[in-house]
Amino acid sequence: MSTAEPDTQALAALFEPESIAVVGASEDATRMGGGLILRFLDLHGYGGTIYPVNPKYEAVNGLKCFPSLADIPDPIDLAVLSVPATVVRRTVEALEPGHVKCFLIITSGFGELGEEGKRIESELMDLIRDKGGRAVGPNSVGSINLWNGVVPSITQLLDRKDVEPGNVALASQSGAVGAAILTEAERQGIGTGHFVSSGNEADLEFSDYAGYLISDDRVGIIGGYIESIRKGAGFIDVSRAALQAGKPLIVLKVGKSDAGAVAARSHTGALVGSDEVAQAVFDATGVVRAADGDQFIDYMKVFNKTPASRGKRIALVSHSGGAGVLAADAATDAGLDVAPLPEELRAKVAEILPDYAGFNNPLDATGPMVFRPDILAQCLRLLLEGDHYDAAVLSVKLIWRNGLELVEELTRLRADVGKPFAVSWVAPHENAMEAIRKAPFPVFSDPARAARNVAARLVYDERRRVLLADPKPARDVGPGVAGDAPLDQVEAQKAALAAYGVRLPREIIAATIQEAETFRAELDSPVAVKIASPDIIHRTEIGGVVTDVRGEDALAVACDMVNTNARRHHPDARIEGLLVQEMVRGGLEVLVGVKRDPVFGPMIVFGPGGTLVELIADVHMLPAPVSEAAARRVLEESVLGPMFRGFRGSGPLDVEALAKTIARVSWLAVDRPEIAELDLNPVLVLGDGEGCLAVDYKFTVEP
């Protein structure tokens, strides 16, 4: 299923059900299970029909109790299964097709237990699909929609009736971590309206939930705790949809280390792809990644309580010089512009501050201002109201007597000024704590932390503008242009590259030395001689390449050398002949390649090439297909950017031709899924208007 078009019927049955059946119902709300779920549904005022299911009881909490799910005469939107794993299958088997739209499986003991558990889980999913339903879980702690009291969950936060919804939606592959995030977010005044514990994701998975929630007007931010991404293409689709909708997608993606990846696999029973590839996808689609749980909460807070920004110029205000320095260092490190205070603003703030204030950026309002929160707020207002700054951080300490007044002043400012700002507030008085929690602006306990989080907001907004300006990838070569000849021969590989517009040097695959000499003589220039074999990937390492060959005798020696070396190192390799290629001089060497990731599919790789590959670690990846505009943008942002533009007397290089080559290679990767890897290295980028050539290429082809 494409997450661009999620299964809205099943997901609506999960988040907006008109009827809920609780299998495993009881009146015992002291243990995790059906009794607790029934209590929470009642406590939070669910207004739909509830069907308790348990053969032990005739009634539960005053509601008629049915012996089995199949005994309920009416169609059911959502069936919550909180019974032993063996009972889950029997419960589903007894149903007529179409009886239940969505199953929420709290029960554990499936795919997370190993191969046998995966087999049982897979059979259960097949059965559910045969019955016309979809499934959440297994191994889920439930779902929550606080907007309408749909809370079929065992999450303990629901034991409080006063939990208020907000514009954050959270999906978590760990029930415990998700519940902890949900609880801490509520403690810090971040309203979460929707939550789903996706469990093992045997059917519905993260991109399904996120894709559905993007279309909900009550949702402004989507958060995700992710251990493994099951459907890479679906994740890319939903990330781009969130970016388009202006709803930040914030993820806590774990499994970066080998130990973490192993733990993630054992937890969810799913493949964990390369973290570098995942990060490249996040960068390309505007996903905000948190490093840990604290940062995840911070990001949800700053995106929840600030509007979008228009630039990266930040104003810093404090009544402590030291706090201002901490904020300035953090803002600068994050790439923000801590621009000096313009003379116009200096004059305005000088009218309300003491003569000995520091009229710079950071603006040091001086210590006595702890007793004048109105003046601190006025300083912030003056800096934000004009066109000089895009955001601000106010750092305050030890404001005890006037804490509530400061919150009120800043609340008015938040309503009047459509720019993001955060407050660093160290040691607030207890009488202001609840007001701070409910404030419509984010409050942090440290100046640097406040600056870093405002920076995250500003960097995201700028990145969103850049990514949305990129046109969608468009073909200028047809999907069948290279035919369907197997790519397990050098001649076919060469033909495929040429068909997709990848320019190669003049070359032939010669069967004899005589053919090679005829070609060399026609060129009347030095050549390179390489062994032509689809089975020998690293030709240079075995002496399978000789460059700068001049004259007939040198050519004969070179041909004999590469042939002998190839036969000695790879006696069973298929040898198609000798690749004789004109030597091309000049230009900048770059790498263009394809890496097919098991989760995200083909990724386009580019960076410094030739001998620079191992010296300059600046490799970039983009999910295929890639537009020329996106390729050009990333090339210009890379460490090679100055060289493309012209560096120290050298002229500009043909970055347009390189971007076009990258885009065309990306379509080749999309059209030919048997390409596991492809290296064009080096690609020589010539002067502006002269194009680029792939001097060497290596295919790794899988059936």
N, C-alpha and C positions, 0 to 999 in steps of 0.2 A: 504494500500500500504506500502511495506517495503521501508524505506528510503535508504536501501542499493541499491535499484534499483528505483530511483525516476522516475517520469513521465517525461522523458527527452523531449518528444515531446511538452508537454504543457509548460514546463519550458524554453525550447529553444524558444518557441513562445513568452514568456514573456521577456526574456533577449536578444534574437537575432532575433526579428521578421523581416520578409521581407515586411510585410504590417501591418499597424495600422489603425483601424477605430476609430474615436473619436465621440462618440454619445453624443450630447449636444454641438456640435461645434458652435463657433461664432467668430466674429472678436474682441470681447471685452476681452482684456487681462488684464483688471483692476480688475477682480473678479476671485475668485477661480472657476475653471470649465474648460470646453472644450476650451474656447478661450485662456486661459493661457497655457494649455497643447500644443496647436498648436504653440503658440509663442515659447515655449521652444524647441520643436522639430525642428523648423526652426533655432533658434539661435544656437543650438548645432550640426547642420548639419546632421540630420538623413537622410540617403540616400535611405531608402526604400519608398514604396508607402504609401501615406496618403489618407484616405477616410474620409472627414468631413461628419457628419450625423446630419441633422436638417431639419425638414419639413418647417421651416420658410424661408430657403435660397436656392437659386439655385447655389450660389458659395460662398466660404469663403476663403479669402486670395488668391484669384486667382485659387483655386482648386474647381472642381465640387463637389457640396454638394448633398448628397443623402437624400431623405425623410425618409428612415428607413434603418436599418442595413440589413434587408432582401432584400432591393432593390439593394444592391451591387452585381454585377454578379459574382465576383471572390471570391475564398476562402480567408479567412482572418486569419492571424496568431493571432493577438491580437486586441480585441475590448475593448476600454476604455469607461466605462459607467459613465457619469457624468450628470445624469438626476434624477428627483424625483423617490423615491422608487417604486411608482405605475407604472411608465413608464418602469422601469427596467424589470419587469416581462413581460409586453406586448412586449417589444423589443425581449426578448429571445423566447417567445412563437411563434413568427412569423417566426423563422428561420427553415431552413431545417437541419436535422442532418448532422454534419460534416462541416457546413459552417464556424464555428469559433473554433479555437483550444483552446484559452485561453481568459477568460473575466477578465478584471481588473476593479473592481467595486469601484469607488470613493464614490458613494452614501452611506450615513448613513441612520439610521432609521430602522435597522433590529434587530439582536439578542441582541444588547446592550441595547435595550429598554425594555426587560423583556420577559415574556413567550409568549405573542402574537407575539412580534417581532421575537422570536426564531422560532415559527411555520412558519411564513412567510418566514424567511430565509431558513429554512429546505426545504420548498416546492420549493423555487427558486433553491437551490442546486440540488434537484432531477430533476428539469426541465433542468438545465444546463447539468447534466450528461446524461439525455435522449437525449440531442442534441449533445452528443459526445464531450463536452468541459470540461474544468476545470476552477476554479475560484480563483482569488486573492481577499481578502476582505470578505464581504463588509466593508465599513468604512475605506478605505485605502486612503493614500495621494499619492499613486502611486509607481512606480519603476524607477530605474535609472541604465543604463549601459553607463558610460561615455566613455568607450573605443570605442563605435560605434555610439554615439549620440542618443541612445534609452533612451529618458527621458520623458515618459508619466507620469508626476508628477506635483503636484501643490506646490512642495517644493521651497521656495523662493531663496535658494542658486543658483538655476538654472538661476536666472535673470542675473548672471554674465557669460560671455562667456569664461573667462580665468580659470575656475575651472579645475584643472588637475586631471586625474585619478591616482590611485595607487593600491597597492596590497591588500587593505582592502575591505572586503565585509561586509555589515551591513544589518541585518534583524531586524525589530522593530515591536512589537505589539502595540506600540503607535506612531501614525504619528507625533505628536508634539514633543515628546521626541526624536524620531529618527531623525527628521529634525534638532533639536537643536544639537544633537551629531554630525551629519554630518557637520553642519556649524562650530562648534567649532573645530572639527578635522581638517577641511580645514584651519582654522585660525592658527592652530599650526603646519601646514606643514605635516599633515597625509593624504596621498592620498587615497581616497575611490573610487574604480572603480565601485562597484555594491552596490545598495541599494534597499530594498523592504520594504514597509510598509504593513505588513501582515493583518492589520485590525482585523476583528472578526475571521479570520481563519475558516470560515465555510466549506472550502474545503481544499485547500493547506495550509500547516502550516509550522512552523519554520523548522522542520527537513526536509521537502521537499526542501525548498530553500537551506538550508545548505548542504544537501546531493548532490544537483546539483552543487553548487558552488565549492565544494571540488575538483571536477574533472576539474575545469578551471585552466589552468596553470598561468593565470594572477592573481589568488587569492592566497595570502599567509597567510592571517589571516581572520577569520570569527568572527564578533562581533554580539551579540544579546541582545536586550532589551526585557526581557521576564517577563510577568506577570503571565502566566499560561502555563503549558506544557500539551498539549492535548494528545499526543501519546507517552507515556513513553518509550515503546519498541523502537519506531522509534528514539527518542532522544538518547537513549543509543547506538543504531546502528550508528548514524551519529557522535556521540562524539568519538566513537572508530575509526571510519573511519578517522576523522580529526586527531586523535592522530597518527594513522598509517601513514598518509600522511605527518606528520610533519607540519600541518597547525593549529596553536593554535586556539582553540575555546574559546573566551572570552565572558562571559555573565554578564549582569547586571540583576540579578533575584530579583524582588521585591516581596512584599507580605509576608515578614517575620513576621510582627506583625499581630495581629488579625484585627486591623483596616486596615492595608495594604492589607490583604487578602480579606476583604470585599470589599474594593475599587477596587481591581483587578477583582473580580468576577463581580461587577457591570459594570466595564469598558468593559470587553470582553465577559461577559456572560458565562464564562467557570469555571469548577471546579478548585480550587487551592489546590493542595495536600500539605502534610506536608513538611515544609521547611527543617526539619532535614533529611527527606528521600531524598529530592532533593540535599542537600549538600553531602550526602553519595554517591549519583550517580555521582555528579561532581568529588568527590575525586577518585572514582573507575575508572573513564573514562578519567581523565586528563583535565577536564574542568577548566578554570581559571575564578574564580568568583570575580567580583569587588564589593566593598561595596557601592559605590555611583557613580554619574556621573563623578566627577573629576577623581576618580581612574580608571574608565572605559576608559576615554580618555588617562590617563597616561599609562595604560597597552597597549592600542592600539599603542601608540607612542613607547614604549620601545620594543615591539615585532616587530613593523614595521621597526625600525631603528637599530636593533642589530642582529647579527648572533647567532646561537645556541651555547651554552657553553658546556664545557667538565667536569666541576667540580664546586665547591662552594668556591674556594679560591679567595678572593677579595683584590686588592691593592687599597689604598686610597691615593690620592695626593692632596695637597692644598698649598696655600701660606699663610694660616691662621691656626694656631693651633686649634682655636675654631671650625672652620668649619670641620677640620679633626675629632675632637671628636664627633661632631654631626653625621657625616657619620658613624663613627665606632660603635657608640651605636646602630644606626638603623640597620646596617648590622649584628651586633651580635644578636640583638633581632629577626631578620628574619632568623637566623640559618646559616648565612654564616661564613666562616672561615677567620678571619682577622689575617692571619699568619704573624709572625714577618718577617722583611726584612732580607733575607739571607746575609751573609757576602760578598758573591760574588757581589750582587747587591748594597750593601752599598758602596763598593769600586768604582763601576761604576758611581753611582750618585754623589759620593763625588768629582769626577773629574769636574762636571759641576755646583755644588752648593756651596754656601759660607760655610765656616767652621762651622758657627753657625747654620746651618740648622738642623732640627730634622730628623736624619737618622733612622726612625722607620717606622712602618705601623700603623697609617697614616704617610706618608712622608710629613714633613713640609718644603716646599721649601723656605720659608720666604717671607716677604712683598715685597722686591724689585723686585721679579719676576713678579709683575704685569706689569712691563715694558719689560719683556722678555718672551712673549708667546711661542717663539721657544724653550726655555729651559723647560718650563712647559710641552710642548708636547713631548720633548725628554725624560723627566723623565717618562712620561706615556709609551712611546715606550719601554724604557729599562725594565720596569716592566712587560710589556705584551709580549715581544718578546720571552722570555725564557719559561721554563716549571714550573716556580714557582707560577704563578697566572693565574686564569681562566677568570678574569674580573676586571674592575677598575671603579672608580669614581674620576673625577677631579673636585675640588671645587675652583671656582674663584669668586672674587668680584671686583667691581669698575674698571674693565678693560675697559677704555674708548678709549684711543688713539690707542690701538693695537687690538681692537676687531676683525676686519676683518682678521688680520694676524693669530689670534688664530684659527678662523674657518678654514682658509686655511690649517694650520698645522695639525689640527685634522682631516680634510677631507682626507688628504694624509695618515694619520695614519690609518683611518678607511679602506682605500683601501688596505693597506699593511698588517694589522694584522687581522686575522680572529677570533677575540675575542670581546665579548660585552664590551662596556664602555659607560658611561653616564657622562654628565657635569652638575654640579650645577653652575649656572651663575646668580649671584645676581646683579640687576641693570645694565644690559648692555646698552651701548650707542645706541641711535636711529640709528646711521649709520650701526650698526651690526644686527639690528632686523630681516631684511629680510633674511640675510645670515644665521642667527640662525634658522629661520623658515624652510628654505630649506636644512639645514645641514643633512648629512646622518647619524647623530648620535643624540640621544635624549638629549635635554637640559631641565633642570628643574630649579626652582627658589629657591631651598633649598637643602642643603647637605643631610639631612635625607631623604627627598623625593626622591632624586636621588638614594640613596643607597637602599631604599625600593623597588624601581621599578626595579633596576638591580637584586635585590634578587628575585623578582617575575619571572624574566626571568630564572635565574639559578635554582630556585626551580622547575619550570615547566620542564626544560630540564632534571633534575635528575629524576623527577617523571615519565616523559615519558620513560626514559630508564628502570626504574623499571617495569612499567606497561607493556611495550612491551616485557619484558623478561618473563612475566607470560604466561604459555601455555593456550590455550583455554580450557574451562571446557570440560572434557571427561567423558562419562558415564562408570562406572563399574557395573552398575545395569540397567537392561532393563526397559523400561517405563511401562510394564505391570506386573512387578514382584510381585506387591502386589495385583493383580487382581483389580476388580472394586467394591468390597463390600463396602457398605456405611460406612462412618467413624463416624457414630453416636452412636457407641457402643464401650465400652472400649476394648473388646476382639479384635474387628476389628482394633482399633487404635494400639494396642500392636502388632498385626500381621503385620501391615503396617510398623511399625518401624523396626521390626525384618527383614522383607523382604528387606529393604533398608540398612541393615547392621548396624543398630544402636544397640549396645550391651546393654542388659538390665540385671539387677540382676535376679537370679533365683526367680521365683514368680508364683503364681497361683491365679485365681479368684475362691474363694471357695463359694459354695452355702450354706454350713453349717459349724458350728463350728467344727464338726467332721472332715470334709475335711481339714479345716485349721490346725487342730492339727496333722493330719496324715502328712501333708507337713512339718510342723515345726519339728516334730520328725525325719523325714528323713534328714532334714538339720542338726539337732543337733547343732543349733546355734541360736543366737537372731534373731528376725524378726521384721519387721514393719507391722502394720495392718492399711489399708486405706479403706475408703468406695469406692466402684467401681461404679461410676455413671457418664455418659456423661453430665449430667445436673448440676453437682456440680463442679465448677471450682476451687474455693478456699476452699479446704478441711481443711487445717490447721486452718483457721479462725473460723470454726464452730465446731472444735473438732473432725474432721473426720479422724485424723491421730494419731496413738499411735506408738512410736518407742521403740526400745530396749526391746521388749517383750521376757521374759524368762520363760519357763515352761508352763505346761498345764493350770494351774489355772489363771495365768496372761494373757494367750491368751484368755481364755473365757471372762474375765473381759474386755479386750481390744475390743474384737469383739462386745460385748454388748454395750460398750460405743460409738463406732463410729456409730453403727447402730442407737442407740437412738438419738444421736446428729443430724445425717443426717435427720431422720424422723421429728425431731422437727423443724429444720431450713428450710427444703425443703420438705414439706409433699407431694408435687406432683412430686418429682423427680423420674426418673427411676433408681431403684437400681438393679444392675446386680449381686451383691454379695459382698464379702470381698476380697480385694487384699492383699494377704499375701506375703511378700517380704523379702528375706534375707537381713540382715543388712551388708552393705559394709563400712569398715572403712578405713581411710587414704585418701590420694589424695587431690588434689586442686579442690575446687568447682567452676565451671564455668556455665554460662548460654549459651545455644544455642537455638535459636528460629526462628520463621517465623512470619513476619508481612506482610500481603498482602495490599499494598498501592493501592488506587483506580486509580492512574496515572501510577505508575511504575511496578505494579504487585508485585510478591513475593520478599521480602527483607529478607535476612538472618541476624539475629541479634546475636551477641555474646559479652561476657564480663564477669566480675566477677559474680559469682553465689552464691546461698545460701544466707546466711546472709550478704554477701558482696555487694549484688546488690544495696542496697540503700546507702551504705557507700562509695563506690568507683564509681564515675560517669565516667565510661570509657567504654561506650557501643559503639560498632562498627557495621556498617551495610554495606552489599554488595548486589547488585542486583543479583538475582538467574538467571541461575545456577552459582555456584562458583567453581573454580578449587581448587584442594588441595594446589597447590603452592601459590595461592592468599590468601587462608585462613591461611596458615602457615606464610606467610609474615606479614599479619595484626596481627596475634596472637603475633608474635615476636616483632612487633612495639608497642604493647599495654602496659599498665601499668603492666600487668602480665608477660611480657617478661622475666624479671630477674628470676621469679619463675619457668618458664618453663625450663630455662637453668640451674637452680640449685642456691639456694640462702641461704647464711649463713649456710653452712654445709649440707643442704639438697641436695639430688641428683637431676639430671635432670628428668623432667617429659616427658610423652609420647605425645609430641606435634604433632607427625606424626599421631597418632591414632585420636587425636582431630581434626586435619585438615581433615582427611578422613571422620570423622563423619559429620563435617560441610558440606563438599562437597556432601555427600549422602543425608543429610537432604534437601539441596538445590534442588536436583533432585526430591525428594518427593514433595516439594512445587510446582515445575514446573508441575509435572505429575498429581497432585491432586488439581485442582483449587478451590475445595470446602473448602480447609483449609484456613480459614481467619486468624487464629493465631495458633501458636504452641509454647509451652514453654517446653523445656527440662531443668529442673532446680531443683536440681543441676545435672550437669554432673560431675562425679568424674574423674579427670585426674590422673592416677596412675603413678608409676615410669616408666622410659624409658623402652619400650618393653613390658609393662604390660597392655597397652590399656586404655580405658576409658569406663565408664558405665553411662547411663542415669538413675538416681535413681528415678526421678519423671517426669511425662509428663502430659501436659494439652492441649487438642485440643479444638479449637473453630471452629465449622464447620457451613458453610452456604450453603443453597441449590444451 
